[in-house]
Amino acid sequence: MASSLIWGQYVVVKAEDDRSITIDNGAVYQEDGVIRDVGPYDVLKSKYTPDQVLGGPRFAVIPGLVNAHSHGRGLTTFQLGSVDDALELKLIRDWARRTTDPYLATLFSAMQLISGGVTTVMYNHIQAPPDVMADEARTVLKAFGEAGLRVAFSIYFGNQNRLAYDDAQLLSTLPADLANEVRGRIQRLEMPDEDYLDLVAELHRSYDKGADGLVRVLVSPMNVQWCSERLLTKSREYATRLGAPIHIHLAETVYQKLYALRKFGVTPLRYLHDLGFLGPDVSLAHAVWVTEEDIRLLRQTGAAVCHNPSSNLRFGSGTAPVLPMLNEGVRVALGTDGTSMNDEDDLFDEMRLALRLHRLPGIPVRAPTVHQVFKMATVNGAHVTGFTSVGTLETGQRADLVLIDLQHPSAPYLSPNVGIVELILARVRRSDVHTVVIDGEVVYREGRFPRLDQDAIVRELQNNAARDQEAALAEGGRMAQRLVPYVQDFFQEWDHSGVEPYYAVNSRT
Ligand SMILES: [Zn+2]
């Protein structure tokens, strides 16, 4: 039996909407990965004889953070040569992006997440060609397992409209040689829906150990415009049968909303609702272009939103109406989409942005509270990933926690009036993360990962990213460069002047 007592000047037990439960000079006692007791340090110290004591009066103990939307490529898309653009164009320009070995990339990504205080990640694997999809999935899961990070794993899968939101129409506008080349490229991803869903079912059987385990396997149809109705319906059926949560991108850009309005006469969210797709086991990444009626449907069905403010700003997608969602009682979690504001996947920065982005002018200022934002990155993230056993430091929960060194955030002076959650949201950064414990095990301490040879991983990843990929990149780049003007023309014809802007929903709270 391995036990430890984790001690801090503050213990943040649980975030609620308008307050957080905290203990001054508190401690958490865990045995074999389960929190057995939480309370004043002096009391717990005399009650238990742990194998190890971590922390001290210089620290805050907080629940491990949950990054609720990530594609975890290790190096960011920017580092791999893809600059920011509107999402619909970036997805084409990504054809000239360097690739990296999934094992090394995942190990590196896990190190980035853990060193930033993240103990659980919603990892959404980008669809690979069918001949490598299963191997890639197992490789990624192996790497997360070696890093000791808790992961809600899914493969992002679509079966249509890989170029624009009507591929047949777009292809008809291309010169014949380009159309042929492009068709060849996208055909490489073709795979029967059942093969994907059966793979998910197999991964679920092999890896998913439920809410107390380290791995959950989710079903992840890509998005309304990228999935046939049959794929969405089948995905829902499989998820129900497996007892697996669903993670889907939705209404990220105005064109995605327009797609559903033009094709189905309703918003993407209403469309999913009418299909019987939504429920408390569904989380929607982005949900930027939703209406007030959509927000009511979210509340009624219990479906949650994974908010990615940096990513939405970087791709010019807009800003999700988070304040109306919170006011309506919708569950909102927080993610970085691997595309954070400082390109570092730092969830503290993401919390800071989420806190400040939704402030509406006037007296009083209407804004999410620090506690609501901290709840997004802990309790709500735990819910959407299917790990209800984390996100708080209550007795009986799994022991995922982070020691924050308060020296820098409170130097050279901090008013005693400042609350610990306020301080975390205002001033804490990745560099203040001292120790990270996942399932009772120290997986990060003072810049080192006891489970990993971090220098070797970084060196090998550097070499791997820098390997000669010039021929493939040049081919993809040339094709993308020719294609982008046609994609631009395609969307230019989609008049979005009649679509209610996202900021109108944002401002009516
Ligand atoms: Zn995403």
Boltz pocket constraint, residues with backbone or C-beta under 6 A from the ligand:
constraints:
  - pocket:
      binder: B
      contacts: [[A, 69], [A, 71], [A, 124], [A, 249], [A, 285], [A, 337]]
      max_distance: 6.0
